[in-house]
Amino acid sequence: MEYQKGMRMNIYVAGAVWVLGIAALAAGVTILVHRYRSADGDGNDAIATVFGVIGGLHAVLMAFVLISLFDTVTTVNEGSHTEANSLVAVYWASDALAEPARGQIQELARSYARTVTDQEWPSMREGAPVGPQGFALLERMRSTIDGAAADTDWQQERKTEAASQLWNVYQARDARLTAAGNAGVSTVVWLALIVGSALSIGVPYLFRGPKLATHVILMASLAAAIALLMFAIYQLQNPFSGGARVEPDAFTAAIDRFEASRAG
């Protein structure tokens, strides 16, 4: 918990430094522009038209990227809870099965949850490939469920339920690994974002007319807003790291349930 608070504080500090730094840079450039440019005021209408087109296109692109990244983070968070809850359902369904299948399935479920939290999540956070251990554990669980004896209708029903919930785990796991593999904004999109930001900030310097103080405030505000959105995109591009990262809390809670069930 303290680590998470420290990480959030570091992100807030980094974001403030970036936003204020870009705003200060824009203000400094504005002062230089006012000092060295001519007093000619022609061309403001044409500049406004160009700025409207560039600014509008850039705003649409940034909105699209941000919404897409927010949706990904939300989907990953919901998927992690679906995966963990389905794993718990497999664990509980196996209670009705006879030994040794029951003990094997429950031990495999515990091992899978620990593998996800201790091995897979750190790898996804770093953008590294996820090892095959988790998939191997699910395969062993599937074969154990398939081979479990079911002498009564109740056992057969619970065996079917365990197999169904295990398939949900498979699907949620596949979606999680796909999101981890596709994490990040492509180079082409980053290029468009950076060039669009530079143009959106640079074109207003061509305007004539505003007093120095007014121009400094306007340009600093514009640069700060764009810097803030770019920082948000950077933090959201990997749903397993950054400011809005998804933590393996669902699997930690599942492990606690397993331990409580075993202790009981």
C-alpha positions as CSV (number, residue, x, y, z in Angstrom):
1,M,0.0,0.0,0.0
2,E,2.8,2.4,0.9
3,Y,4.6,1.5,-2.4
4,Q,1.4,2.3,-4.4
5,K,1.0,5.7,-2.6
6,G,4.7,6.5,-3.3
7,M,4.3,5.6,-7.0
8,R,1.2,7.8,-7.3
9,M,3.0,10.7,-5.6
10,N,5.9,10.3,-8.0
11,I,3.5,10.4,-11.0
12,Y,1.9,13.5,-9.7
13,V,5.2,15.2,-9.2
14,A,6.4,14.1,-12.6
15,G,3.2,15.3,-14.2
16,A,3.4,18.7,-12.5
17,V,7.1,19.1,-13.6
18,W,6.3,18.3,-17.2
19,V,3.2,20.5,-17.4
20,L,4.8,23.5,-15.6
21,G,8.0,23.1,-17.5
22,I,6.3,23.1,-20.9
23,A,4.2,26.1,-19.8
24,A,7.3,28.0,-18.6
25,L,9.0,27.2,-21.9
26,A,6.1,28.4,-23.9
27,A,5.9,31.6,-21.8
28,G,9.6,32.2,-22.5
29,V,9.3,31.7,-26.2
30,T,6.3,34.1,-26.2
31,I,8.4,36.8,-24.6
32,L,11.2,36.3,-27.2
33,V,8.6,36.4,-30.0
34,H,7.2,39.7,-28.8
35,R,10.7,41.2,-28.4
36,Y,11.9,40.3,-31.9
37,R,8.9,40.2,-34.2
38,S,7.6,43.1,-36.3
39,A,4.5,45.1,-35.4
40,D,2.8,44.1,-38.6
41,G,-0.7,42.8,-37.8
42,D,-1.8,41.4,-41.2
43,G,-2.7,37.8,-41.7
44,N,-4.5,37.0,-38.5
45,D,-7.6,35.7,-40.2
46,A,-5.6,33.3,-42.3
47,I,-3.6,32.2,-39.3
48,A,-6.8,31.6,-37.3
49,T,-8.2,29.4,-40.1
50,V,-5.0,27.3,-40.2
51,F,-4.9,27.0,-36.4
52,G,-8.6,26.0,-36.3
53,V,-7.9,23.1,-38.8
54,I,-4.7,21.9,-37.1
55,G,-6.1,22.3,-33.6
56,G,-9.3,20.5,-34.4
57,L,-7.6,17.6,-36.0
58,H,-5.1,17.3,-33.2
59,A,-7.9,17.5,-30.6
60,V,-9.8,14.7,-32.3
61,L,-6.7,12.5,-32.4
62,M,-5.8,13.0,-28.8
63,A,-9.5,12.4,-27.7
64,F,-9.6,9.1,-29.7
65,V,-6.3,7.9,-28.3
66,L,-7.3,8.8,-24.7
67,I,-10.7,7.2,-24.9
68,S,-9.2,4.0,-26.4
69,L,-6.6,3.8,-23.7
70,F,-9.2,4.4,-20.9
71,D,-11.4,1.7,-22.4
72,T,-8.4,-0.7,-22.4
73,V,-7.6,-0.1,-18.8
74,T,-11.3,-0.6,-17.8
75,T,-11.5,-3.8,-19.8
76,V,-8.3,-5.2,-18.4
77,N,-9.5,-4.4,-14.8
78,E,-12.8,-6.1,-15.4
79,G,-11.2,-9.1,-17.1
80,S,-8.8,-9.6,-14.2
81,H,-11.7,-9.9,-11.8
82,T,-13.5,-12.3,-14.2
83,E,-10.4,-14.5,-14.4
84,A,-9.9,-14.5,-10.6
85,N,-13.5,-15.1,-9.8
86,S,-13.8,-17.9,-12.3
87,L,-10.7,-19.5,-10.7
88,V,-12.4,-19.3,-7.3
89,A,-15.5,-20.9,-8.8
90,V,-13.3,-23.8,-10.1
91,Y,-11.8,-24.2,-6.6
92,W,-15.3,-24.3,-4.9
93,A,-16.8,-26.6,-7.5
94,S,-14.0,-29.1,-6.9
95,D,-15.1,-29.5,-3.3
96,A,-17.7,-32.0,-4.4
97,L,-15.1,-34.2,-6.2
98,A,-13.4,-37.2,-4.7
99,E,-9.7,-37.3,-3.8
100,P,-7.1,-37.1,-5.2
101,A,-8.7,-34.9,-7.9
102,R,-10.1,-32.4,-5.4
103,G,-6.8,-31.8,-3.7
104,Q,-4.9,-31.6,-7.0
105,I,-7.3,-29.1,-8.6
106,Q,-7.3,-26.9,-5.5
107,E,-3.5,-26.9,-5.3
108,L,-3.3,-26.1,-9.0
109,A,-5.7,-23.2,-8.5
110,R,-3.5,-21.8,-5.7
111,S,-0.4,-22.2,-7.8
112,Y,-2.0,-20.5,-10.8
113,A,-3.0,-17.5,-8.7
114,R,0.5,-17.2,-7.2
115,T,2.0,-17.5,-10.6
116,V,-0.1,-14.7,-12.0
117,T,0.7,-12.3,-9.1
118,D,4.4,-13.2,-8.6
119,Q,5.6,-13.9,-12.2
120,E,3.1,-12.8,-14.9
121,W,2.1,-9.4,-13.5
122,P,5.7,-8.1,-13.1
123,S,6.5,-9.3,-16.6
124,M,3.4,-7.5,-18.0
125,R,4.3,-4.4,-16.1
126,E,7.8,-4.4,-17.7
127,G,6.4,-5.2,-21.1
128,A,8.3,-8.5,-21.1
129,P,6.9,-11.8,-22.5
130,V,4.9,-14.0,-20.1
131,G,6.3,-17.5,-19.5
132,P,4.4,-20.7,-20.1
133,Q,4.0,-21.7,-16.4
134,G,0.4,-20.3,-16.1
135,F,-0.8,-22.0,-19.2
136,A,0.8,-25.3,-18.1
137,L,-1.0,-25.1,-14.8
138,L,-4.4,-24.6,-16.5
139,E,-3.7,-27.5,-18.8
140,R,-3.0,-29.7,-15.8
141,M,-6.1,-28.5,-14.1
142,R,-8.2,-29.3,-17.3
143,S,-6.8,-32.8,-17.5
144,T,-7.4,-33.4,-13.8
145,I,-11.0,-32.2,-14.1
146,D,-11.6,-34.4,-17.1
147,G,-10.2,-37.4,-15.4
148,A,-12.0,-36.9,-12.0
149,A,-14.4,-39.6,-11.0
150,A,-18.1,-38.6,-10.8
151,D,-20.2,-41.3,-9.1
152,T,-23.2,-39.2,-8.4
153,D,-25.3,-36.7,-10.3
154,W,-24.2,-34.0,-7.9
155,Q,-20.5,-34.8,-8.6
156,Q,-21.1,-34.8,-12.3
157,E,-22.9,-31.4,-12.1
158,R,-20.0,-29.9,-10.1
159,K,-17.5,-31.4,-12.5
160,T,-19.3,-29.8,-15.4
161,E,-19.4,-26.5,-13.5
162,A,-15.6,-26.7,-12.8
163,A,-14.9,-27.3,-16.5
164,S,-17.1,-24.4,-17.5
165,Q,-15.5,-22.0,-15.1
166,L,-12.1,-23.1,-16.2
167,W,-13.0,-22.2,-19.8
168,N,-13.9,-18.7,-18.5
169,V,-10.4,-18.6,-16.9
170,Y,-8.8,-19.5,-20.3
171,Q,-10.8,-16.8,-22.1
172,A,-10.0,-14.1,-19.5
173,R,-6.4,-15.1,-19.5
174,D,-6.1,-14.9,-23.3
175,A,-7.7,-11.4,-23.3
176,R,-5.3,-10.3,-20.5
177,L,-2.2,-11.5,-22.4
178,T,-3.5,-10.0,-25.6
179,A,-3.9,-6.6,-23.9
180,A,-0.4,-6.9,-22.5
181,G,1.1,-7.8,-25.9
182,N,-0.7,-4.9,-27.6
183,A,0.1,-2.4,-24.9
184,G,1.5,0.9,-26.0
185,V,0.8,3.6,-28.6
186,S,2.3,2.9,-32.0
187,T,5.2,4.9,-33.4
188,V,3.1,6.4,-36.1
189,V,0.5,7.6,-33.6
190,W,3.2,9.0,-31.3
191,L,4.7,10.9,-34.3
192,A,1.3,12.3,-35.2
193,L,0.7,13.4,-31.6
194,I,4.1,15.0,-31.2
195,V,4.0,16.9,-34.6
196,G,0.4,17.9,-34.0
197,S,1.2,19.2,-30.5
198,A,4.2,21.2,-31.9
199,L,2.0,22.7,-34.6
200,S,-0.8,23.5,-32.2
201,I,1.5,25.4,-30.0
202,G,3.6,26.9,-32.7
203,V,1.0,28.4,-35.0
204,P,-0.5,30.8,-32.4
205,Y,2.9,32.5,-32.2
206,L,2.1,34.0,-35.6
207,F,-0.8,35.9,-34.3
208,R,-0.4,39.7,-33.9
209,G,-2.2,41.9,-31.5
210,P,-2.3,40.5,-27.9
211,K,-0.5,42.3,-25.2
212,L,2.6,40.6,-23.9
213,A,1.0,39.5,-20.6
214,T,-2.2,38.2,-22.3
215,H,-0.2,36.4,-24.9
216,V,2.1,34.8,-22.3
217,I,-1.0,33.5,-20.3
218,L,-2.7,32.2,-23.4
219,M,0.3,30.4,-24.7
220,A,1.4,29.0,-21.3
221,S,-2.2,27.7,-20.8
222,L,-2.4,26.1,-24.2
223,A,1.0,24.4,-23.8
224,A,0.1,23.2,-20.3
225,A,-3.1,21.7,-21.5
226,I,-1.5,19.8,-24.4
227,A,1.4,18.7,-22.1
228,L,-1.1,17.4,-19.6
229,L,-2.9,15.3,-22.2
230,M,0.3,14.0,-23.7
231,F,1.4,13.0,-20.2
232,A,-1.9,11.2,-19.6
233,I,-1.5,9.3,-22.9
234,Y,2.0,8.2,-21.9
235,Q,0.8,7.0,-18.5
236,L,-2.1,5.1,-19.9
237,Q,-0.4,3.3,-22.8
238,N,0.4,0.2,-20.7
239,P,-2.6,-0.9,-18.6
240,F,-0.2,-2.8,-16.2
241,S,2.1,0.2,-15.5
242,G,1.8,3.9,-15.2
243,G,-0.6,6.1,-13.4
244,A,-3.8,4.1,-14.1
245,R,-2.2,0.6,-14.0
246,V,-4.3,-2.4,-13.1
247,E,-2.9,-4.3,-10.0
248,P,-3.4,-8.1,-9.4
249,D,-5.7,-7.3,-6.5
250,A,-8.3,-9.7,-7.7
251,F,-5.8,-12.6,-7.6
252,T,-4.5,-11.5,-4.2
253,A,-8.1,-11.7,-2.9
254,A,-8.5,-15.1,-4.5
255,I,-5.4,-16.4,-2.8
256,D,-6.8,-15.1,0.5
257,R,-10.1,-17.0,-0.2
258,F,-8.1,-20.2,-0.9
259,E,-6.2,-19.9,2.3
260,A,-9.3,-19.2,4.3
261,S,-11.1,-22.2,2.8
262,R,-8.1,-24.5,3.5
263,A,-7.9,-23.2,7.1
264,G,-11.6,-23.7,7.6
